[in-house]
Amino acid sequence: MAIKYPNGKKYVPAATGAASKKPALQNSYSNRGMTLEKDLNDTNIFYLERGLAVIHKKPTPVQIVQVDYPKRSAAVIKEAYFQQASTTDYNGVYRGRYVDFEAKETRSATAFPLKNFHEHQIIHMRKVEEQNGISFVIIRFALTEEVFYLPACQLFDYWDRMEQGGRKSITKTEIENTGFLIPKGFQPLIPYLSVIDRLYF
Amino acid sequence: MAIKYPNGKKYVPAATGAASKKPALQNSYSNRGMTLEKDLNDTNIFYLERGLAVIHKKPTPVQIVQVDYPKRSAAVIKEAYFQQASTTDYNGVYRGRYVDFEAKETRSATAFPLKNFHEHQIIHMRKVEEQNGISFVIIRFALTEEVFYLPACQLFDYWDRMEQGGRKSITKTEIENTGFLIPKGFQPLIPYLSVIDRLYF
């Protein structure tokens, strides 16, 4: 189901809209992570359409400062700022269970830098785990196009190691050993529910 | 826990920021529903701090059209538009279960107009129910300050009745009979988990 808004237009993710104004950046910095986001959105639509799970990406949090209300047309936000998310980007429901994850991409071949996560997100994931939710991160190595499912409890170990003065990244070998390679799919592209099935059901 | 962003400022909900630029509207249209939203946010913080549940309001979906990137300062969104949400506003996890709801307020004394919900939200709630999630709406009657928990399955009945040509609202008596009055609390203000306990655990 392609969700359409009342104006009949298809939903265009915010980041794409912004990027379209800055074509020079399309294939460099601003586009980082867009492949993973797009593949996950397609995957979530696949799961949604087939009634397998209801998982959505949360909207980008924005602090709105000024809004114009022109007569006879839609309100226009004239000044706003990106806010740092206090939770993860994706959540929803699968077979009654709460599913919550963050997705990140790296161009490193050998390790995943922990600075990709914010402290708030780690705190959030710990709280989700305490509530018996299914919490994990999806990590994509762009160079090899490998996508891993890393359970949050494993991520906490690496995070705590860093906090105690240890390395600021997770080596790829560690991710291979403590996470799960998500086999590349066609429909869906990133079949992460298969890992949840294996771990929880 | 008051969530603070890296600039050290407390999170200010978008709608408040927008309203502050339009003081004339503060106590009329633009402020409608803010009491309920604020009370629910306080309730969710209460539940979060005590480790009882992890439930958040989703950010307002915004379509970003133009962003300026000034040197040495934060990116400024210069043109953006409010989008209609395709899901409900609140979701999270309670004792492993997925919780999902929408909250609405009315100034009517006798009935709750169904136009407060969008078709997309009803479709979303049906999918959540199919996945065995806990789906409901919170309805506040502003005049009497009564707050009700109405299970989604009941809402579907009223929605379907409207679709079949019936009344376009739910009478207050119907809400009293098929929903649950949430007793007014102090800590938390709207103790909706107590209804979930009664219905699901």
Interface residues (C-beta under 8 A of the other chain):
Chain A: I3 Y5 P6 Y11 V12 A14 A15 G17 A18 K21 K22 L48 G51 A53 V54 H56 K58 P59 T60 P61 V62 Q63 I64 V65 Q66 V67 Y69 A74 A75 V76 I77 K78 E79 A80 Y81 F82 Q83 Q84 S86 T87 N91 G92 V93 Y94 R95 G96 R97 Y98 V99 D100 H120 H124 K127 V128 E130 Q131 N132 G133
Chain B: I3 Y5 P6 Y11 V12 A14 A15 G17 A18 K21 K22 L48 G51 A53 V54 H56 K58 P59 T60 P61 V62 Q63 I64 V65 Q66 V67 A74 A75 V76 I77 K78 E79 A80 Y81 F82 Q83 Q84 S86 T87 N91 G92 V93 Y94 R95 G96 R97 Y98 V99 D100 H120 H124 K127 V128 E130 Q131 N132 G133
